[in-house]
Amino acid sequence: MPTLDTTFVPAEIDATEWANLEPLFQALLERPVASAAEFEAWLGDRSELEATCHEAEANLYISMTCDTNDKAAAGAFTKFIEEISPKIKPVAFELDKREAELFAQLDMPRDRYLVLERATKAAVELFREKNVPLQTELEKLTQQYQTVTGAMSVEFDGREQTMPQMGKYQESNDRAQREAAWRICAERRLADKDTIDEIFDKQIALRHEVATNAGFTNYVGYAFKSMLRFDYGPEDCFAFHEAVEKAVVPFNHRRLAERKRDLGLETLRPWDIAVDPKGRDPLTPFEGGEQLMSKAIAAFGKLDPRLASMLGELGDGTECRGSRDGACLDLDSRKGKAPGGYQYMRDRIREPFIFMNAAGLHRDVETMVHEAGHAFHSQLCRQDPLVGYRHSPIEFAEVASMSMELLTMKHWGGPDGYYPDEADRARAARKQLQGSVSLLAWIATIDAYQHWIYTNPTHTRDERIAFWLSLEERFGSGLDWSGLDDEHKWMWQRQPHLWGHPFYYIEYGIAQLGSLGLWLISLEQGEPAAIDAYIKALSLGGSKPLPELFAAAGLNFDFGLDTVSQLVERVEAELEKLPE
């Protein structure tokens, strides 16, 4: 475990109590700073205090999502966001103002501090005292959404099962079973659609108010600035949408035409997408979190021993206690666990935590190696004394994770792998590679949806549905939704980012293009070249502007039509080489 860079914050502090934090914030505000050396020490101490606060919230969040039925855990998280965060934000603003003033007064190395200085300036310009309670309310609404979705389960196949656990039935060769499983899950989600819509309506109104309070016409401009998108804007996102429409949607239509032919169907229904089109049994890569983890370590060991060593630090996959006692993993799906997956860095102990809902499916393999990539990122840059530089822009953070999905494909086989049968490994790799392009259409859909939602914040629910269906027409796959009108209209509710991380989705598209670029480097220059570039770039954390992070990995920061078309063509060529 890395040692702390300062001793400013007591080692055993309880950072969930404001009385313990307030004197430290005040000390930073009052400390004289007259030189570059004193400013660097001040920045280091501020970083340690922020890391301490971030970690306290991280542990509470992890506990809450690992068991949404635990009222004590939910209450502790709610207390933090209601009582601690609102007190931290105003004093953090005062620190930001002082930090910006000190940057203006002192001659600090631009190469080292450009990213931090511009982020601090943006924070000062965005802060409004009256937004603090609104942001607290937004966090509470996100927690409500997670509680609602975390409670979703169905009775099927003789037992109660969570939504992630039901995913395996979509790979069944029994079409009647697939349909029954799909319908019962859709029915369960629709039972809460009005509650989820109500939460979303409140969030849209609050986000618009936050934006107008800060001087923006709507939430779009506020979101871009608050997410520190200095290197691209909405017009670049629209160009990405157009590129996807022209290059990816036709790719998807070709793939689905092949699927329809192979399945011998006149039309494809929503329950026909995940099943193997050749009628083979579902892939069964592992049983339980322990196997999931051990096989991941084996795959990374073949790719690069450095990666396997970092992943092995986190545990063996049997852990199911959240972050208690320093645990770094909670992998298996269970009732009451929030949906989805994430990697959360505990910033003071500088150890990552991986959360997911493994149910024995190939998509769990994708999630495991994806979140491992995030963990590698956290581990490779954790020595930086500034906590802000131990986190990178999301657009590059997702390159760290998505690249691992593609670069591990060759190593999923072997006796200790997910797929000892080479035919299964090739089948899984084909699915992975195809999905890396197909996903871009969904990303464009969700991003375009959010642009419309926040540009038109007073829209009605009917108008929202109408626009969603227009996007489905533009970017969708042409599935047959007859008789499934409500299921189609509310399909967007399956995307949790809309509630907890507004505007956080285009990053996946930008990063997917970057990860495909690294995959091409591995094909053309060899895996060692790709991994060396990967490690070099990740080690920079967030200390460089976004285009420089891409450049460090040997990539161009571009997501227009030429880039998208080139990558789609190369993926299609590689798919031709993989056996079906």
Residue pairs with C-beta under 8 A, 6 or more apart in sequence:
1 349
1 350
1 351
2 350
2 382
2 383
4 11
4 48
4 348
5 44
5 47
5 48
5 385
6 41
6 44
6 45
6 48
8 24
8 44
8 45
8 48
8 49
9 24
9 45
9 48
9 49
9 52
9 348
13 20
13 21
13 52
14 20
15 21
15 52
15 53
15 55
15 56
16 56
16 60
16 76
16 79
16 80
16 84
17 84
18 83
18 84
18 87
21 49
21 52
21 53
21 84
21 87
21 88
22 87
22 91
24 49
25 49
25 88
25 91
25 92
25 95
26 91
28 42
28 45
28 46
28 49
28 95
29 91
29 94
29 95
29 98
31 42
32 38
33 39
33 42
33 102
35 106
36 106
36 107
36 108
39 102
39 106
39 108
42 102
43 99
43 116
43 385
43 386
44 385
44 386
46 95
46 99
47 385
47 386
47 387
47 388
48 348
48 387
50 92
50 347
50 387
50 388
51 347
51 348
51 387
52 347
52 348
53 84
53 88
54 347
54 348
54 387
55 346
55 347
55 348
55 349
56 80
56 84
57 77
57 80
57 81
57 84
57 85
58 323
58 344
58 345
58 346
58 347
58 353
59 322
59 323
59 346
60 73
60 76
60 77
60 80
61 77
61 344
62 322
62 323
62 330
62 344
62 353
62 355
63 70
63 73
63 76
63 77
63 322
63 323
63 324
64 70
64 73
64 74
64 76
64 77
64 143
64 146
64 338
65 146
65 150
65 337
65 338
65 355
66 73
66 320
66 321
66 322
66 330
66 337
66 338
66 355
67 73
67 322
67 336
67 337
68 74
68 146
68 147
68 150
68 151
68 336
68 337
68 338
69 150
69 151
69 335
69 336
70 336
73 322
74 143
74 147
77 143
78 140
78 143
81 136
81 139
81 140
81 143
82 136
82 140
85 135
85 136
85 139
86 132
86 133
86 136
89 127
89 132
89 135
90 129
90 132
92 123
93 123
93 124
93 127
93 129
96 120
96 123
96 124
96 127
97 124
99 120
100 117
100 120
100 121
100 124
103 113
103 117
103 120
108 117
112 543
114 545
115 388
115 389
115 542
115 543
115 544
115 545
116 386
116 388
116 389
118 228
118 230
119 228
119 388
122 225
122 226
122 228
125 225
126 214
126 222
126 225
126 226
127 214
128 210
128 213
128 214
130 213
131 210
131 213
131 214
134 206
134 209
134 210
134 213
135 210
137 202
137 206
138 203
138 206
138 207
138 210
141 199
141 202
141 203
141 206
141 499
142 203
142 499
142 500
144 199
145 196
145 199
145 496
145 499
145 500
146 338
146 339
146 496
146 499
146 500
148 192
148 195
148 196
148 199
149 163
149 192
149 196
149 338
149 339
149 496
150 336
150 337
150 338
150 339
151 336
152 162
152 163
152 188
152 189
152 192
152 339
153 160
153 161
153 162
153 163
153 188
153 335
154 160
154 161
154 163
154 166
154 184
154 185
154 188
155 161
156 166
156 169
156 180
156 181
156 184
157 169
160 335
162 333
162 334
162 335
162 337
162 357
162 359
163 185
163 188
163 189
163 339
164 333
164 339
164 357
164 358
164 359
165 333
165 359
166 181
166 184
166 185
167 274
167 359
167 361
167 363
168 282
168 359
168 360
168 361
169 177
169 178
169 180
169 181
169 182
170 178
170 181
170 182
170 271
170 273
170 274
170 275
171 274
171 275
171 276
171 282
171 283
171 361
172 178
172 181
172 275
172 282
173 275
173 276
173 279
173 280
173 281
173 282
175 271
175 272
175 275
178 271
178 272
178 275
179 269
179 271
181 271
182 270
182 271
186 484
186 487
189 490
189 493
189 494
190 486
190 487
190 490
193 486
193 490
193 493
196 493
196 499
197 461
197 493
199 499
200 498
200 499
201 461
203 499
203 502
204 453
204 454
204 457
205 457
207 219
207 222
207 223
207 454
207 457
207 502
208 218
208 219
208 454
208 457
210 219
210 222
211 217
211 218
211 219
211 220
211 221
211 222
211 223
211 454
212 218
214 222
216 222
218 454
218 455
218 457
219 454
219 457
219 502
220 234
220 451
220 454
220 455
220 503
223 454
223 502
223 503
224 233
224 234
224 503
227 394
227 503
227 504
228 393
230 545
230 546
231 545
231 546
231 547
231 557
234 451
236 559
236 560
237 447
237 451
237 506
238 451
239 559
239 560
239 561
240 444
240 447
240 506
240 509
240 510
240 559
240 560
240 564
241 444
241 447
241 448
241 475
242 561
243 559
243 560
243 561
243 563
243 564
243 565
244 440
244 441
244 443
244 444
244 475
244 509
244 564
245 444
245 474
245 475
246 561
246 565
247 561
247 564
247 565
247 568
248 437
248 438
248 440
248 441
248 444
248 564
248 568
249 441
249 474
249 475
251 437
251 438
251 568
251 571
251 572
252 437
252 438
252 441
252 477
253 477
253 478
255 434
255 438
256 268
256 477
256 478
258 277
259 268
259 272
259 273
259 277
260 266
260 267
260 268
262 277
262 278
263 272
263 275
263 277
265 272
267 479
267 480
268 477
268 478
268 479
268 480
269 479
269 480
270 479
270 481
270 484
270 487
272 479
273 477
273 479
275 282
276 282
276 283
276 427
278 580
280 427
282 361
283 361
283 362
283 419
283 424
283 427
283 428
284 360
285 292
285 295
285 360
285 361
285 362
285 364
285 365
285 412
285 418
285 419
285 428
286 292
286 295
286 358
286 360
286 364
286 365
286 418
287 360
288 317
288 332
288 358
288 360
289 317
289 318
289 319
289 320
289 329
289 331
289 332
289 358
290 316
290 317
290 318
291 317
292 317
292 331
292 358
292 364
292 365
292 368
293 311
293 315
293 316
293 317
293 329
293 331
293 368
294 316
294 317
294 416
295 416
295 417
295 418
296 311
296 365
296 368
296 369
296 372
297 308
297 311
297 312
298 308
298 411
298 414
298 416
298 417
299 369
299 408
299 411
299 412
299 417
299 418
300 307
300 308
300 311
300 369
300 372
300 408
300 411
301 307
301 308
302 410
302 411
302 414
303 407
303 408
303 410
303 411
303 527
303 531
304 527
304 528
304 531
306 531
306 535
307 372
307 376
307 531
310 375
310 376
310 379
310 380
311 372
311 375
311 376
313 328
313 379
314 328
314 329
314 351
314 352
314 354
314 375
315 327
315 328
315 329
317 329
317 331
319 327
319 328
319 329
319 330
319 331
320 330
320 331
320 332
320 334
321 327
321 330
322 330
323 346
323 353
326 349
326 351
327 353
328 351
328 352
328 353
328 354
329 353
329 354
330 337
330 353
330 354
330 355
330 356
331 354
331 355
331 356
331 358
331 368
332 357
332 358
333 357
333 358
333 359
337 357
339 357
339 496
340 355
340 356
340 357
340 496
341 354
341 355
341 356
341 357
341 367
341 370
341 371
342 354
342 355
342 356
342 371
343 352
343 353
343 354
343 355
343 371
343 374
343 375
343 378
343 401
344 352
344 353
344 355
345 351
345 352
345 353
345 378
345 382
345 390
345 391
346 352
346 353
347 387
347 390
350 378
350 382
350 390
352 374
352 375
352 378
352 379
354 368
354 371
354 372
354 374
354 375
355 371
356 364
356 367
356 368
356 371
357 364
358 364
358 367
358 368
362 428
362 431
365 412
365 418
365 428
366 405
366 432
366 435
369 404
369 405
369 408
370 401
370 402
370 404
370 405
371 401
372 401
372 404
373 400
373 401
373 402
373 403
373 404
373 405
374 397
374 400
374 401
376 400
376 404
376 538
377 392
377 397
377 400
377 401
377 538
377 541
378 390
380 535
380 538
380 539
380 541
381 389
381 390
381 392
381 538
381 539
381 540
381 541
381 542
381 543
382 390
384 390
384 541
384 543
386 543
388 542
389 541
389 542
389 543
390 541
390 542
391 397
391 541
391 542
392 400
392 538
392 540
392 541
392 542
392 549
393 507
393 542
393 546
393 549
394 504
394 507
394 511
395 507
395 510
395 511
395 514
395 546
396 511
396 514
396 537
396 546
396 549
396 550
397 507
397 511
398 507
398 508
398 510
398 511
398 512
398 514
398 515
399 511
399 514
399 515
399 518
399 537
399 550
399 553
399 555
400 534
400 538
401 511
402 436
402 508
402 511
402 512
402 514
402 515
403 514
403 515
403 518
403 519
403 534
405 432
405 436
405 515
406 432
406 433
406 436
406 515
406 516
406 518
406 519
407 518
407 519
407 522
407 527
407 530
407 531
407 534
409 428
409 429
409 432
409 433
410 429
410 527
411 417
412 418
412 419
412 425
412 428
412 429
413 419
413 420
413 421
413 422
413 424
413 425
414 420
417 425
418 425
418 428
419 425
419 427
419 428
423 579
426 578
426 579
427 579
427 580
429 578
430 575
430 578
430 579
430 580
433 571
433 574
433 575
433 578
434 571
434 575
436 512
436 515
436 516
436 571
437 516
437 567
437 568
437 571
439 508
439 512
440 509
440 512
440 564
441 475
441 476
441 477
442 475
443 505
443 506
443 508
443 509
443 512
444 475
444 509
445 471
445 472
445 474
445 475
445 476
446 492
446 495
446 497
446 498
446 505
447 503
447 505
447 506
447 509
448 471
448 474
448 475
449 467
449 468
449 471
449 492
449 498
450 498
450 502
450 503
450 505
452 467
453 459
453 464
454 502
454 503
456 463
459 467
465 489
465 490
468 489
468 491
468 492
469 488
469 489
472 488
472 491
481 487
481 488
492 498
495 505
497 504
497 505
509 559
510 559
513 558
513 559
513 563
513 564
513 567
514 550
514 553
514 555
516 567
516 570
516 571
517 553
517 554
517 555
517 556
517 567
518 530
518 533
518 534
518 553
518 554
518 555
519 530
520 567
520 570
521 529
521 530
521 533
521 554
522 529
522 530
522 531
523 574
533 552
533 553
533 554
534 553
536 552
536 553
537 549
537 550
537 552
537 553
540 548
540 549
540 552
542 549
544 552
546 557
547 557
550 556
550 557
551 557
556 563
